[in-house]
Amino acid sequence: MKAFRVIRNVVVASVVTLGSGVSWAADWQPYTEAAFKDAKAKGQTVVVDFHADWCSTCKKQKPILESLLKQKEFENVIGLSADYDKEKALKKELGIKKQSTVIVFKGAKEINRSTGTTSETELRTQIAAGT
Protein backbone atom coordinates (compact mmCIF):
# COMPACT_ATOMS: atom_id res chain seq x y z
CA MET A 1 0.00 0.00 0.00
CA LYS A 2 2.88 2.36 0.82
CA ALA A 3 4.45 1.73 -2.60
CA PHE A 4 1.12 2.58 -4.23
CA ARG A 5 0.99 5.94 -2.39
CA VAL A 6 4.55 6.78 -3.43
CA ILE A 7 3.79 5.96 -7.07
CA ARG A 8 0.52 7.90 -6.89
CA ASN A 9 2.32 10.96 -5.47
CA VAL A 10 4.93 10.84 -8.23
CA VAL A 11 2.22 10.58 -10.90
CA VAL A 12 0.21 13.42 -9.36
CA ALA A 13 3.30 15.63 -9.14
CA SER A 14 4.13 14.87 -12.79
CA VAL A 15 0.61 15.69 -13.93
CA VAL A 16 0.60 18.95 -11.98
CA THR A 17 3.95 19.92 -13.49
CA LEU A 18 2.85 19.08 -17.02
CA GLY A 19 -0.53 20.68 -16.54
CA SER A 20 1.06 23.97 -15.62
CA GLY A 21 2.79 24.03 -19.02
CA VAL A 22 6.45 24.20 -19.78
CA SER A 23 6.52 27.96 -19.87
CA TRP A 24 9.77 29.58 -18.86
CA ALA A 25 9.29 33.14 -20.04
CA ALA A 26 6.43 35.50 -19.44
CA ASP A 27 3.86 35.63 -22.19
CA TRP A 28 4.16 38.29 -24.83
CA GLN A 29 3.16 41.67 -23.50
CA PRO A 30 1.57 44.49 -25.41
CA TYR A 31 4.18 47.13 -26.22
CA THR A 32 4.36 50.04 -23.82
CA GLU A 33 7.02 52.70 -23.89
CA ALA A 34 7.64 52.19 -20.16
CA ALA A 35 8.17 48.41 -20.48
CA PHE A 36 10.48 48.90 -23.47
CA LYS A 37 12.59 51.58 -21.77
CA ASP A 38 12.77 49.59 -18.51
CA ALA A 39 13.92 46.38 -20.22
CA LYS A 40 16.52 48.25 -22.29
CA ALA A 41 17.81 50.12 -19.22
CA LYS A 42 18.26 46.80 -17.40
CA GLY A 43 20.26 45.42 -20.33
CA GLN A 44 17.70 42.70 -21.04
CA THR A 45 17.12 41.02 -24.37
CA VAL A 46 13.91 42.42 -25.86
CA VAL A 47 12.08 41.15 -28.92
CA VAL A 48 9.70 43.69 -30.45
CA ASP A 49 7.23 42.20 -32.91
CA PHE A 50 5.43 44.68 -35.18
CA HIS A 51 2.22 42.93 -36.13
CA ALA A 52 -1.08 43.74 -37.77
CA ASP A 53 -4.21 41.68 -37.23
CA TRP A 54 -4.92 41.74 -40.98
CA CYS A 55 -1.42 40.52 -41.96
CA SER A 56 -1.20 36.87 -43.07
CA THR A 57 2.56 36.74 -42.47
CA CYS A 58 2.06 38.10 -38.93
CA LYS A 59 -0.46 35.32 -38.31
CA LYS A 60 2.20 32.77 -39.28
CA GLN A 61 4.87 34.42 -37.13
CA LYS A 62 2.78 34.75 -33.98
CA PRO A 63 2.62 31.08 -32.89
CA ILE A 64 6.29 30.58 -33.74
CA LEU A 65 7.40 33.58 -31.70
CA GLU A 66 5.12 32.63 -28.80
CA SER A 67 6.50 29.08 -28.80
CA LEU A 68 10.12 30.23 -28.92
CA LEU A 69 9.81 32.58 -25.96
CA LYS A 70 8.30 29.79 -23.88
CA GLN A 71 11.45 27.70 -24.26
CA LYS A 72 14.00 27.56 -21.46
CA GLU A 73 16.82 29.02 -23.54
CA PHE A 74 14.83 32.24 -23.84
CA GLU A 75 13.54 32.41 -20.27
CA ASN A 76 15.02 35.88 -19.73
CA VAL A 77 13.85 37.37 -23.03
CA ILE A 78 11.10 39.99 -22.95
CA GLY A 79 8.58 39.82 -25.80
CA LEU A 80 6.74 43.03 -26.70
CA SER A 81 4.01 43.02 -29.32
CA ALA A 82 3.65 46.39 -31.08
CA ASP A 83 0.53 47.05 -33.14
CA TYR A 84 1.78 48.17 -36.55
CA ASP A 85 -1.30 50.32 -37.16
CA LYS A 86 -1.25 52.09 -33.78
CA GLU A 87 2.41 52.55 -32.78
CA LYS A 88 3.18 55.28 -35.32
CA ALA A 89 5.77 57.12 -33.21
CA LEU A 90 7.65 53.89 -32.49
CA LYS A 91 7.56 52.90 -36.16
CA LYS A 92 9.07 56.25 -37.09
CA GLU A 93 11.69 56.08 -34.31
CA LEU A 94 12.82 52.58 -35.35
CA GLY A 95 12.42 53.03 -39.11
CA ILE A 96 9.78 50.32 -39.50
CA LYS A 97 8.48 50.17 -43.07
CA LYS A 98 6.42 46.95 -42.98
CA GLN A 99 4.38 44.88 -40.59
CA SER A 100 5.79 41.45 -39.63
CA THR A 101 9.05 43.12 -38.61
CA VAL A 102 10.84 41.55 -35.64
CA ILE A 103 13.65 43.44 -33.88
CA VAL A 104 15.91 42.01 -31.18
CA PHE A 105 17.60 44.38 -28.73
CA LYS A 106 20.23 43.64 -26.11
CA GLY A 107 19.87 46.56 -23.76
CA ALA A 108 19.69 49.70 -25.89
CA LYS A 109 21.56 48.13 -28.82
CA GLU A 110 19.67 46.67 -31.78
CA ILE A 111 21.15 43.23 -32.45
CA ASN A 112 19.21 42.36 -35.59
CA ARG A 113 15.93 42.69 -37.42
CA SER A 114 13.94 40.82 -40.02
CA THR A 115 10.77 41.38 -41.96
CA GLY A 116 8.46 38.62 -43.11
CA THR A 117 10.46 35.76 -41.58
CA THR A 118 8.32 32.71 -40.85
CA SER A 119 11.10 30.17 -40.41
CA GLU A 120 11.34 28.93 -36.83
CA THR A 121 15.06 28.28 -37.29
CA GLU A 122 15.73 31.81 -38.54
CA LEU A 123 13.65 33.42 -35.78
CA ARG A 124 15.38 31.25 -33.15
CA THR A 125 18.80 32.31 -34.47
CA GLN A 126 17.71 35.94 -34.50
CA ILE A 127 16.53 35.85 -30.87
CA ALA A 128 19.51 33.80 -29.72
CA ALA A 129 21.85 36.48 -31.04
CA GLY A 130 20.57 38.76 -28.29
CA THR A 131 21.00 36.33 -25.42
N, C-alpha and C positions, 0 to 999 in steps of 0.2 A: 504494500500500500504506500509506503514511504517513497519507493522508486517511482510510482505512478505520480505522486504529488510533485516530485522533482522534475519529471518529464513534462508534466502539465505546466509548471511554472516557467520552464524554458520555452515551451511552445507559446504560452501567453505573452511572455516578454518579446519573443520574436514577432508575433503578430502585431503587438502594440508598436514596436519599432518600425515595422514595414508599413503599418497603417498610417503612421505619421508622415510618411513620404521620406525620400532620401533628398531632402532639400537642404543645401548647405548655405546658400546665399539668400538674402532677402529677395522677395519678389521684385519685379520691375516696379519702379515708382514713376508716377507722372513727373515730368520735368518741372522743377521750380528753381528759380535763380538762387535762392538760399541754399538748397540742397547741393546744387552744382558748385557754388562757391565754397561751401563747407568741405565737400569731398576733395576739391582741388587743393584747398589750403592745408588739409591734413595729409596731402601727398598720396591719396588713394587712387587706385585705378578706377576710372569712370568710363562707362560705355554709354554714349548718347545715341539713341536711335531716333532718327527723324522719320516718322511714319504718317501715312494718311489712310483713313478708313476706306477710301475708295481705290486704293492702290493694290493691284493684284500681286506685285512683287513684295510689298510690305506684308501682305497676308501670308506669303510663303516664308518670309524672314522671321516673323513673330514667333512661331513655335520653336524654331531652331534657336533663336537667341534666348528664349525663356528656358529651354532645356539646357543650354550651355551654362547659363549662370546658376543653375541648380546643381552643377557638378562640383565636387569637392575642390578641384584645382582652381576654381574661380570663386571660392567662398568669401573672399575679401573684395570682390569686384562689385561696384555699385552700378546698377542699370537704371538709366533715366530715359523715359520715353517722351520725346518731344513731338507735339502735334505739328506737322508740317504746315498746316493751314492757319494755325493760331500763333505760333512762336515766330512772328515776323522779325522782331528785333534780334533774336538769337540767330535766326537764319542769316541775317545781314552781317552780324558780328563774326560768324564762323564761315561765311562765304558758301552757304548751302544753296545749290542750284536745283537739286532734285530731291524728291521724297525717296525713301528707301536708302538714305545715306546713314552710315554707321561710323561714328568717330570714337576712337579710344584715346583717352587721356591718362597720363601718369602724372598726378599732381596737376600743375598748370600747363604741362607740355603735351601737345598733341603728338601721339605716337604714330597713328596711322588712320586712314579713312578709306571707305569704299562706298560705292553706290551701286545698288542693284545686285549685290552678292547674295546668292541663295545656297551656296555650297557650305555645308556644315564644317568641312575641313578648313576652308578659307576663313570663315568667321571665327573658328576656334584659334587658328593661327594669329589672326588679327587681334583677338582679345588677349591671347597668351603673350603677345609682344609687350603688353602693358603691365604684366605681372612680374 
